[in-house]
Amino acid sequence: MDIVTFREYCLSLPEVEETLPFDDDTLVYKVAGRIFAMISLSAPDHFAVKCHPDRALLLRDRYSEITPAYHLNKRHWNDVSIVGELADSFLRAEVRHSYFAVVRNNVTPRVRRDEILAKAAAALVIDDAEWLE
């Protein structure tokens, strides 16, 4: 996966916006105003995604390409290398996990959250296990 593919995938998710809120180097992807992914334009060899804390630890133990995110809450954010051995399907799954984690836990009011989840269900083919994570 490269930065173009990463960007296109993030923007393909329902109601995602791309911003540069911190500087001219860090692309930030938000759903309903909440950040779920980031990537550096000058160093696009990894991206940061939000992750359930237990899952974050498990992934860091299992894959050397996944580390605590730099400059973010290390309990909830992972840096994921896109130049390592991880398959593109795995990388997309981590972006999806982050997207759904943010929608389920950070988007309010509930009506808005349910609306986004319904759009995502219609737009994506998702394994039932992913909804339960």
C-alpha positions in Angstrom: 0.0 0.0 0.0 1.2 3.5 -0.7 0.0 6.9 0.4 -2.3 7.3 -2.6 -4.0 4.0 -1.9 -4.3 4.8 1.8 -5.8 8.2 1.0 -8.3 6.7 -1.5 -9.4 4.0 0.9 -9.9 6.5 3.8 -12.0 8.8 1.6 -14.1 5.8 0.3 -15.5 5.3 3.8 -18.9 7.1 4.4 -18.8 10.7 5.5 -15.0 11.0 5.8 -13.3 14.4 5.4 -9.6 15.0 4.8 -8.0 17.9 6.6 -4.6 19.4 7.5 -5.4 20.8 11.0 -1.9 20.5 12.6 0.5 21.5 9.9 1.0 21.2 6.1 2.5 17.8 6.5 0.0 15.6 8.3 -3.1 14.5 6.5 -5.9 13.8 9.0 -9.0 11.8 8.2 -12.2 12.4 10.3 -15.7 11.0 10.5 -18.3 13.4 12.0 -15.5 15.7 13.1 -13.6 12.9 14.9 -10.1 11.8 13.9 -9.7 8.1 13.0 -6.5 8.1 10.8 -3.4 10.2 10.1 -0.4 10.0 7.7 2.6 12.2 7.1 3.2 13.5 3.6 6.9 13.7 4.1 7.3 10.3 5.7 4.4 8.1 4.3 5.9 4.9 5.4 3.4 4.5 8.2 0.0 5.7 9.3 -1.7 6.2 12.7 -5.1 4.7 13.6 -7.2 4.4 16.6 -7.5 1.0 18.2 -9.2 -0.7 21.1 -6.6 -0.8 23.9 -6.5 -4.6 24.3 -6.4 -5.1 20.5 -3.6 -2.5 20.3 -1.4 -4.5 22.7 -2.2 -7.8 20.9 -1.2 -6.3 17.5 2.0 -4.8 18.8 3.0 -8.1 20.3 2.1 -10.0 17.1 3.5 -7.7 14.4 6.8 -5.8 14.4 5.3 -3.3 11.9 2.8 -2.1 14.5 4.0 0.2 17.3 2.5 2.7 19.7 1.7 5.9 17.8 4.1 8.8 18.1 2.7 12.0 19.7 -0.7 10.3 20.4 -2.2 8.5 23.3 -0.3 5.2 23.1 -3.1 3.3 24.8 -5.5 4.0 22.0 -3.4 4.7 18.9 -1.1 2.5 16.8 1.4 3.4 14.1 1.2 0.8 11.3 4.0 0.4 8.8 2.9 0.3 5.1 6.3 -0.8 3.9 6.6 -4.0 5.9 5.2 -7.5 5.4 1.6 -6.7 6.2 -0.9 -7.3 3.4 -3.0 -4.5 2.0 -6.2 -6.2 3.1 -4.8 -6.2 6.7 -3.9 -2.5 6.4 -7.4 -1.7 5.2 -8.9 -3.7 8.0 -7.0 -1.6 10.6 -8.3 1.6 9.0 -11.9 0.1 9.1 -11.4 -0.9 12.7 -10.3 2.7 13.6 -13.2 4.2 11.6 -15.8 2.0 13.4 -14.2 2.5 16.8 -14.5 6.2 16.4 -18.0 6.1 15.1 -19.3 3.8 17.8 -17.5 5.5 20.7 -17.1 9.1 19.8 -19.9 10.2 17.5 -22.9 11.8 19.2 -25.8 12.2 19.2 -26.9 8.6 18.8 -29.1 9.3 15.9 -26.1 10.7 14.0 -24.0 7.6 15.0 -26.8 5.2 13.8 -27.0 7.2 10.5 -23.3 6.8 9.8 -23.3 3.1 10.7 -26.3 2.5 8.4 -24.4 4.2 5.5 -21.3 2.2 6.2 -23.3 -1.1 6.3 -24.8 -0.3 2.9 -21.4 0.8 1.4 -19.1 -1.9 2.8 -19.1 -5.7 3.0 -18.1 -6.3 6.6 -17.5 -9.4 8.5 -19.9 -9.7 11.4 -16.9 -10.1 13.8 -15.7 -6.6 12.9 -19.0 -5.0 14.2 -18.5 -6.8 17.5 -14.9 -5.7 18.1 
